Amino acid sequence: MERGFIRLDGGPVAQETKSGWVVSGSWKGADTAKEGYALFKDCDQIMISAGMTFAKLTSNNAEMSEIFFQEFQTKYLDNLWRQVSDRVVGSDLSHEELMNAKVVMFRCIQKEHYFTEFLALRKNGSVPNTSPIASLNPYLAEDEILRIKGRLQLSELSYEEKHPVILPKCHLSLLLVRHQHKLLNHAGVDTLVSTLRSGYWIVSLRRQAKRVKRECVACKRLDSKHCSQPVAPLPEMMVTKAPVFSVTGLDYCGPLYCVDMPTKKHYILLFTCAVVRAIHLELTDSLTLSDCNLAIRRFASRRGLPRVFHSDNAKTFVGADVQLRKYFGHCSP
């Protein structure tokens, strides 16, 4: 079948010859129309006996193009029985027509991969224990599609959710996963799997979902690792052995409120050792220079006078720096 399409406007159609399926002119007349319908009436047999699979049919087409192809083919078969004036010719497909095309495709794929199960269900009502889908407890629905019987018959879910369609690991399943991945705006693997499970039971679904996520160009751009800036080396005083609090950082935290004086603000002066990450806290009544100097004196009396102080450019720290240099500047080397 040339590129997997059949024209509906009286153009070339597919015919079977000794050398295989070829494209020839359209049939004309009532007798030839009946012969053509007899040749094409069983779409399942066309797909299977001609050796055509959906992988060959849609490998170069869009994700869901095989749905439109199948429905166009069904439209053509229906038009064979109609008079020329009553034939429906057009490229617009209704929702019902697309759903019918899906049913035909699912039936073809299932008969191609689970033909033994089809025969067993029609004959005995159950599949052999050696079947790869025996654990799914399948049954043959009214539309001749294999579905999971499950345990949700009494739930308020829809029929599709109660009895998902069983699909093998094939090209059609991969197309469904890709299509749903785009509908979900490139969602993650778990979201994709849970959404598809509401209507389909695809073999190795999580593996196919990971493959689609991995091969998606948009997801590669979104999930790519951002450029990281090289980290500068630590200062020498932070990586050199020294007594505790010999290199100290200063900062305020607060305000804090006391129960006895709810309107008065209190602050904590935080002393951090840059070498061993030790912490010392001093409670202050305000952010004034005098309270800051008193907190530093209390700290120095307990921990010793630091060799280096590090702080931001807050006014309190700038004023404390001026006073400390004034009082202890002659002691510094």
Buried (B, 14 or more C-beta within 10 A) or exposed (E): BEEBBBEBEBEBBBBEEEEEBEBEEBBEEEEEBBEBBEBBEEBBEBBBEEEBBBEEBBEEBEBBBBBBBBBBBBBBBEBBEEEEEEBEEEEEBEEEBBEBBBBBBBBBBBBBBBEEBBEBBEEEEBBEEEBEBBEBEBBBBEEBBBBBEBEEEEEEEEEEBBBBBBBBBBBBBBBBBBBBBEEEEBBEBEBBBEBBEEBBBBBEBEEBBBBBBEEBEEBEEEEEEEEEEEEEEEEEBBEEEBEBBBBBBBBBEBEEEEEEEEEEEBBBBBBBBBBEEEEBEBEBEBBEBBBBBBBBEBBBEEBEBBBEBBBEEBEBBEBBBEBBEEEEEEEEE
